[in-house]
Each structure stands twice: as C-alpha cells, then as structure tokens.
C-alpha cells in the first residue's frame, strides 16, 4: 500500500505494544477501590520496552486516575 519499511516497523511496534497492554494483569484490592500490577508482569515490561516508556511510571499511572 506504499508504506516504506521504516514506517511499517513503527506501526508493528505500536500494534505489538497495544496487544501486550491488553494482556497486563491488573489486580483489584479493597473491594475494587484500588488496583495494582505485579512488578514482574512481562507484558507490561514488553509494552514499556516497545514504546520506550518508564516501567514504574506506567505501572503507577495505569492504577491511579487523575
């Protein structure tokens, strides 16, 4: 469809990150008021690595709304 190889790699990286984010296990605590993500969650690690974001910050902000 006319997309060069460099752009294809970027698109594939974003799609892979989204798919990994969908597999992150979020655990609810205290009757659903609070949630947490394991510090060993491989899918979140892949997500962060693919998009170049900090793991601890992403782990925090996925569980805290502002």
N, CA, C and O atoms as a GROMACS GRO file, in nm:
protein
  264
    1UNK      N    1   0.082  -0.121   0.000
    1UNK     CA    2   0.000   0.000   0.000
    1UNK      C    3   0.086   0.126   0.000
    1UNK      O    4   0.035   0.237   0.019
    2UNK      N    5   0.214   0.109  -0.021
    2UNK     CA    6   0.301   0.225  -0.034
    2UNK      C    7   0.365   0.272   0.096
    2UNK      O    8   0.418   0.383   0.101
    3UNK      N    9   0.361   0.192   0.200
    3UNK     CA   10   0.423   0.230   0.327
    3UNK      C   11   0.566   0.176   0.328
    3UNK      O   12   0.587   0.056   0.309
    4UNK      N   13   0.662   0.264   0.351
    4UNK     CA   14   0.801   0.218   0.348
    4UNK      C   15   0.832   0.131   0.470
    4UNK      O   16   0.756   0.128   0.567
    5UNK      N   17   0.944   0.063   0.463
    5UNK     CA   18   0.980  -0.035   0.566
    5UNK      C   19   0.998   0.028   0.704
    5UNK      O   20   0.961  -0.033   0.805
    6UNK      N   21   1.053   0.146   0.711
    6UNK     CA   22   1.074   0.213   0.840
    6UNK      C   23   0.941   0.242   0.908
    6UNK      O   24   0.927   0.221   1.029
    7UNK      N   25   0.843   0.289   0.831
    7UNK     CA   26   0.711   0.317   0.888
    7UNK      C   27   0.639   0.188   0.927
    7UNK      O   28   0.566   0.186   1.026
    8UNK      N   29   0.658   0.082   0.849
    8UNK     CA   30   0.598  -0.048   0.883
    8UNK      C   31   0.648  -0.096   1.018
    8UNK      O   32   0.569  -0.146   1.098
    9UNK      N   33   0.777  -0.083   1.044
    9UNK     CA   34   0.834  -0.127   1.171
    9UNK      C   35   0.774  -0.049   1.288
    9UNK      O   36   0.747  -0.105   1.394
   10UNK      N   37   0.754   0.081   1.267
   10UNK     CA   38   0.694   0.164   1.373
   10UNK      C   39   0.550   0.119   1.400
   10UNK      O   40   0.510   0.105   1.515
   11UNK      N   41   0.474   0.097   1.293
   11UNK     CA   42   0.335   0.052   1.308
   11UNK      C   43   0.330  -0.083   1.378
   11UNK      O   44   0.248  -0.103   1.468
   12UNK      N   45   0.416  -0.177   1.338
   12UNK     CA   46   0.418  -0.309   1.401
   12UNK      C   47   0.455  -0.299   1.548
   12UNK      O   48   0.400  -0.371   1.631
   13UNK      N   49   0.549  -0.210   1.581
   13UNK     CA   50   0.590  -0.191   1.720
   13UNK      C   51   0.473  -0.140   1.804
   13UNK      O   52   0.452  -0.187   1.916
   14UNK      N   53   0.398  -0.044   1.752
   14UNK     CA   54   0.283   0.011   1.824
   14UNK      C   55   0.175  -0.095   1.841
   14UNK      O   56   0.117  -0.107   1.948
   15UNK      N   57   0.147  -0.171   1.737
   15UNK     CA   58   0.046  -0.277   1.745
   15UNK      C   59   0.087  -0.383   1.847
   15UNK      O   60   0.005  -0.428   1.927
   16UNK      N   61   0.214  -0.422   1.845
   16UNK     CA   62   0.262  -0.521   1.942
   16UNK      C   63   0.249  -0.468   2.084
   16UNK      O   64   0.211  -0.542   2.174
   17UNK      N   65   0.280  -0.339   2.105
   17UNK     CA   66   0.268  -0.280   2.238
   17UNK      C   67   0.123  -0.282   2.285
   17UNK      O   68   0.096  -0.314   2.401
   18UNK      N   69   0.030  -0.247   2.197
   18UNK     CA   70  -0.112  -0.246   2.234
   18UNK      C   71  -0.158  -0.387   2.270
   18UNK      O   72  -0.232  -0.405   2.367
   19UNK      N   73  -0.114  -0.487   2.194
   19UNK     CA   74  -0.153  -0.625   2.224
   19UNK      C   75  -0.097  -0.670   2.359
   19UNK      O   76  -0.166  -0.739   2.434
   20UNK      N   77   0.026  -0.632   2.390
   20UNK     CA   78   0.083  -0.666   2.521
   20UNK      C   79   0.009  -0.594   2.633
   20UNK      O   80  -0.014  -0.653   2.739
   21UNK      N   81  -0.028  -0.469   2.612
   21UNK     CA   82  -0.102  -0.395   2.714
   21UNK      C   83  -0.234  -0.464   2.746
   21UNK      O   84  -0.279  -0.463   2.861
   22UNK      N   85  -0.296  -0.523   2.646
   22UNK     CA   86  -0.421  -0.596   2.668
   22UNK      C   87  -0.405  -0.720   2.754
   22UNK      O   88  -0.504  -0.771   2.807
   23UNK      N   89  -0.283  -0.769   2.768
   23UNK     CA   90  -0.257  -0.889   2.848
   23UNK      C   91  -0.205  -0.859   2.988
   23UNK      O   92  -0.177  -0.951   3.065
   24UNK      N   93  -0.190  -0.731   3.022
   24UNK     CA   94  -0.144  -0.694   3.155
   24UNK      C   95  -0.249  -0.732   3.258
   24UNK      O   96  -0.368  -0.702   3.241
   25UNK      N   97  -0.206  -0.799   3.364
   25UNK     CA   98  -0.299  -0.840   3.470
   25UNK      C   99  -0.306  -0.731   3.577
   25UNK      O  100  -0.208  -0.702   3.646
   26UNK      N  101  -0.424  -0.673   3.588
   26UNK     CA  102  -0.448  -0.570   3.689
   26UNK      C  103  -0.530  -0.634   3.801
   26UNK      O  104  -0.639  -0.686   3.778
   27UNK      N  105  -0.476  -0.630   3.922
   27UNK     CA  106  -0.539  -0.693   4.036
   27UNK      C  107  -0.611  -0.589   4.120
   27UNK      O  108  -0.553  -0.487   4.158
   28UNK      N  109  -0.738  -0.615   4.149
   28UNK     CA  110  -0.812  -0.519   4.232
   28UNK      C  111  -0.793  -0.552   4.379
   28UNK      O  112  -0.777  -0.668   4.418
   29UNK      N  113  -0.794  -0.448   4.459
   29UNK     CA  114  -0.777  -0.461   4.603
   29UNK      C  115  -0.883  -0.377   4.672
   29UNK      O  116  -0.936  -0.283   4.614
   30UNK      N  117  -0.914  -0.411   4.794
   30UNK     CA  118  -1.011  -0.338   4.878
   30UNK      C  119  -1.141  -0.311   4.803
   30UNK      O  120  -1.179  -0.196   4.780
   31UNK      N  121  -1.209  -0.417   4.766
   31UNK     CA  122  -1.340  -0.407   4.701
   31UNK      C  123  -1.340  -0.323   4.574
   31UNK      O  124  -1.438  -0.256   4.544
   32UNK      N  125  -1.231  -0.325   4.500
   32UNK     CA  126  -1.224  -0.255   4.373
   32UNK      C  127  -1.187  -0.109   4.380
   32UNK      O  128  -1.184  -0.041   4.278
   33UNK      N  129  -1.159  -0.058   4.500
   33UNK     CA  130  -1.122   0.083   4.515
   33UNK      C  131  -0.980   0.110   4.466
   33UNK      O  132  -0.948   0.219   4.419
   34UNK      N  133  -0.895   0.010   4.479
   34UNK     CA  134  -0.754   0.024   4.445
   34UNK      C  135  -0.714  -0.093   4.356
   34UNK      O  136  -0.768  -0.203   4.370
   35UNK      N  137  -0.621  -0.071   4.266
   35UNK     CA  138  -0.571  -0.181   4.185
   35UNK      C  139  -0.418  -0.179   4.187
   35UNK      O  140  -0.357  -0.081   4.228
   36UNK      N  141  -0.359  -0.289   4.142
   36UNK     CA  142  -0.214  -0.298   4.136
   36UNK      C  143  -0.174  -0.386   4.020
   36UNK      O  144  -0.252  -0.468   3.970
   37UNK      N  145  -0.051  -0.369   3.977
   37UNK     CA  146   0.008  -0.451   3.872
   37UNK      C  147   0.137  -0.509   3.928
   37UNK      O  148   0.217  -0.437   3.988
   38UNK      N  149   0.157  -0.637   3.910
   38UNK     CA  150   0.276  -0.702   3.961
   38UNK      C  151   0.401  -0.639   3.900
   38UNK      O  152   0.403  -0.601   3.783
   39UNK      N  153   0.504  -0.627   3.983
   39UNK     CA  154   0.630  -0.572   3.932
   39UNK      C  155   0.700  -0.670   3.840
   39UNK      O  156   0.801  -0.636   3.779
   40UNK      N  157   0.648  -0.791   3.828
   40UNK     CA  158   0.706  -0.893   3.742
   40UNK      C  159   0.622  -0.917   3.616
   40UNK      O  160   0.645  -1.015   3.546
   41UNK      N  161   0.526  -0.831   3.587
   41UNK     CA  162   0.438  -0.851   3.471
   41UNK      C  163   0.517  -0.835   3.342
   41UNK      O  164   0.558  -0.724   3.306
   42UNK      N  165   0.537  -0.946   3.271
   42UNK     CA  166   0.618  -0.946   3.149
   42UNK      C  167   0.553  -0.864   3.037
   42UNK      O  168   0.623  -0.800   2.958
   43UNK      N  169   0.421  -0.865   3.030
   43UNK     CA  170   0.354  -0.793   2.923
   43UNK      C  171   0.373  -0.642   2.938
   43UNK      O  172   0.391  -0.572   2.839
   44UNK      N  173   0.368  -0.593   3.061
   44UNK     CA  174   0.391  -0.451   3.082
   44UNK      C  175   0.536  -0.416   3.052
   44UNK      O  176   0.566  -0.307   3.001
   45UNK      N  177   0.628  -0.507   3.084
   45UNK     CA  178   0.769  -0.484   3.053
   45UNK      C  179   0.790  -0.472   2.902
   45UNK      O  180   0.861  -0.384   2.855
   46UNK      N  181   0.727  -0.563   2.825
   46UNK     CA  182   0.737  -0.556   2.679
   46UNK      C  183   0.675  -0.427   2.626
   46UNK      O  184   0.732  -0.362   2.539
   47UNK      N  185   0.557  -0.391   2.679
   47UNK     CA  186   0.490  -0.268   2.638
   47UNK      C  187   0.582  -0.149   2.656
   47UNK      O  188   0.600  -0.068   2.564
   48UNK      N  189   0.641  -0.137   2.774
   48UNK     CA  190   0.729  -0.024   2.804
   48UNK      C  191   0.854  -0.026   2.716
   48UNK      O  192   0.898   0.079   2.669
   49UNK      N  193   0.910  -0.143   2.695
   49UNK     CA  194   1.029  -0.154   2.612
   49UNK      C  195   0.999  -0.115   2.468
   49UNK      O  196   1.078  -0.045   2.404
   50UNK      N  197   0.884  -0.159   2.416
   50UNK     CA  198   0.848  -0.129   2.278
   50UNK      C  199   0.823   0.019   2.255
   50UNK      O  200   0.856   0.073   2.149
   51UNK      N  201   0.764   0.086   2.354
   51UNK     CA  202   0.732   0.228   2.337
   51UNK      C  203   0.833   0.321   2.402
   51UNK      O  204   0.823   0.443   2.386
   52UNK      N  205   0.930   0.266   2.475
   52UNK     CA  206   1.033   0.348   2.535
   52UNK      C  207   0.985   0.432   2.652
   52UNK      O  208   1.028   0.546   2.668
   53UNK      N  209   0.894   0.375   2.733
   53UNK     CA  210   0.844   0.448   2.850
   53UNK      C  211   0.895   0.382   2.978
   53UNK      O  212   0.932   0.264   2.978
   54UNK      N  213   0.897   0.457   3.085
   54UNK     CA  214   0.945   0.408   3.213
   54UNK      C  215   0.845   0.310   3.275
   54UNK      O  216   0.726   0.341   3.286
   55UNK      N  217   0.893   0.193   3.315
   55UNK     CA  218   0.807   0.087   3.368
   55UNK      C  219   0.736   0.132   3.496
   55UNK      O  220   0.614   0.116   3.507
   56UNK      N  221   0.808   0.186   3.590
   56UNK     CA  222   0.747   0.220   3.719
   56UNK      C  223   0.642   0.330   3.704
   56UNK      O  224   0.540   0.328   3.772
   57UNK      N  225   0.668   0.426   3.617
   57UNK     CA  226   0.569   0.532   3.595
   57UNK      C  227   0.443   0.477   3.528
   57UNK      O  228   0.332   0.513   3.565
   58UNK      N  229   0.461   0.389   3.430
   58UNK     CA  230   0.346   0.331   3.362
   58UNK      C  231   0.266   0.244   3.458
   58UNK      O  232   0.143   0.246   3.458
   59UNK      N  233   0.336   0.168   3.541
   59UNK     CA  234   0.271   0.083   3.642
   59UNK      C  235   0.189   0.170   3.737
   59UNK      O  236   0.076   0.135   3.773
   60UNK      N  237   0.243   0.282   3.777
   60UNK     CA  238   0.173   0.372   3.867
   60UNK      C  239   0.050   0.434   3.801
   60UNK      O  240  -0.059   0.429   3.858
   61UNK      N  241   0.066   0.491   3.682
   61UNK     CA  242  -0.044   0.565   3.621
   61UNK      C  243  -0.152   0.477   3.562
   61UNK      O  244  -0.263   0.526   3.536
   62UNK      N  245  -0.126   0.350   3.540
   62UNK     CA  246  -0.233   0.260   3.499
   62UNK      C  247  -0.328   0.231   3.616
   62UNK      O  248  -0.442   0.191   3.595
   63UNK      N  249  -0.279   0.252   3.738
   63UNK     CA  250  -0.360   0.221   3.856
   63UNK      C  251  -0.407   0.345   3.932
   63UNK      O  252  -0.477   0.332   4.033
   64UNK      N  253  -0.372   0.463   3.885
   64UNK     CA  254  -0.413   0.586   3.953
   64UNK      C  255  -0.469   0.682   3.850
   64UNK      O  256  -0.402   0.720   3.754
   65UNK      N  257  -0.593   0.721   3.872
   65UNK     CA  258  -0.651   0.818   3.779
   65UNK      C  259  -0.634   0.957   3.837
   65UNK      O  260  -0.624   0.975   3.958
   66UNK      N  261  -0.631   1.053   3.750
   66UNK     CA  262  -0.612   1.191   3.795
   66UNK      C  263  -0.702   1.280   3.713
   66UNK      O  264  -0.704   1.402   3.734
   0.00000   0.00000   0.00000
